[in-house]
Amino acid sequence: MSDKQAIIKKMLEMQKKFSEYEHQNGVDPKDYWKAPEGHPLHGYREEYTKLANQLVDTAHAEKGSHR
């Protein structure tokens, strides 16, 4: 599996878990933006953003372009 495929797979897994959590519990915006430690969404936004940026960087590297 390529780096890009691995990143996409991880992002899709995260989206699925987020959606399941949201359907069961709802999501308070403060928990999305700054969930306390121990909360299921703690670090979610930061990790997802990091993966999205890695994906963009990987795609640019494949094409020989840059941001």
HELIX and SHEET records of a PDB file:
HELIX    1   1 ASP A    3  ASN A   25  1                                  23    
HELIX    2   2 PRO A   29  LYS A   34  1                                   6    
HELIX    3   3 TYR A   44  LYS A   63  1                                  20    
END                                                                             
